[in-house]
Amino acid sequence: TTPITASQEELVALLNILEQHSAAYGLGLNYNKTNVIIVDREHDNHREIKSVGRCEVVQSFVYLGSLIDNSGCCENEIRRRIQQARVAKTKLTKIWRDHNITKGTK
């Protein structure tokens, strides 16, 4: 679940509602795994805010395989993907250079 709100108060209220409705089905929120990110280009992303409700405020996190950061831009995500490709290529170099492995297998 990804709630999006315009203020801290709205977020706390939304999390309380989510927790109440989840409890009706025997579910609960794991606040140890819950992160909040504040994206606000005008106010330097509120670095002084450490938590909202019982949730930790972070500068970036990986969500569904993509890096989300508080600047709202994708430069760090692009750098991360390039680095992942570089690591994968390095791991495959030994296989590509091995003459005992047929081209069909490669």
Buried (B, 14 or more C-beta within 10 A) or exposed (E): EEEEBEEBEEBBEBBEEBBEEEEEEEEEBEBEEBBBBBEEEEEEBBEEEEEBBEBBBBEBBEEEEEBBBBBEEBEEBEEBBEEEEEEEEEEEEEEEEEEEEEEEEE
